[in-house]
Amino acid sequence: MTCSECNDLISEYLDGEVRGTLRADFLGHVESCSECGSALHGVRAVRMQLADLPRHQLPRSEERRVGKECRSR
């Protein structure tokens, strides 16, 4: 597996969508390539930070307005 292929799979891997031999190849590459291992660690860290951000609920009127605008496109 190349670094480019590995980087293309990071998000899919973290989402649990990489399976079988592709997963084994991905993990093998990440373990042997410090650059790709760091990239995986970095994306995982950012996702964890994003997950810790507070979630805000839109006011009902804004929710309707956004929904209406999306449907009109």
C-alpha positions in Angstrom: 0.0 0.0 0.0 1.3 3.5 -0.8 1.1 6.5 1.5 -1.4 8.1 -0.8 -3.7 5.0 -0.7 -3.3 4.9 3.1 -4.2 8.6 3.5 -7.3 8.1 1.4 -8.5 5.4 3.7 -8.0 7.1 7.1 -11.5 8.4 7.5 -13.1 5.2 6.2 -10.9 3.2 8.6 -11.9 5.4 11.6 -15.6 5.0 10.6 -15.1 1.2 10.6 -15.7 0.8 6.9 -12.3 -0.8 6.0 -12.4 -4.6 6.3 -10.6 -7.8 5.3 -7.3 -7.7 3.5 -7.6 -4.0 2.8 -7.8 -3.4 6.6 -4.8 -5.6 7.2 -2.8 -3.9 4.5 -3.8 -0.5 5.9 -2.8 -1.4 9.5 0.5 -2.9 8.3 1.3 0.2 6.4 0.4 2.5 9.3 2.6 0.4 11.7 5.6 0.5 9.3 5.3 4.1 8.1 5.7 6.7 10.8 4.3 9.5 8.5 1.1 7.6 7.9 0.9 6.5 11.5 1.2 10.2 12.6 -1.5 11.2 10.0 -3.9 8.5 11.5 -3.1 9.7 15.0 -3.7 13.3 14.0 -7.1 12.7 12.3 -8.2 10.5 15.3 -7.2 13.3 17.7 -9.1 16.0 15.7 -12.2 13.8 15.6 -12.0 13.3 19.4 -11.7 17.1 19.9 -14.7 17.7 17.6 -16.8 15.1 19.5 -16.1 17.0 22.7 -17.5 20.3 21.4 -20.8 21.4 22.8 -23.8 20.8 20.5 -26.3 23.5 20.0 -29.9 23.2 18.9 -31.2 25.6 16.3 -34.3 27.5 17.3 -37.3 25.9 15.7 -37.9 28.9 13.4 -34.3 28.6 12.0 -34.7 24.9 11.6 -37.8 25.4 9.4 -36.1 28.2 7.5 -33.0 26.1 6.7 -35.2 23.1 5.8 -37.3 25.2 3.4 -34.2 26.7 1.8 -32.7 23.3 1.3 -35.8 21.9 -0.3 -36.0 24.8 -2.7 -32.6 24.1 -4.2 
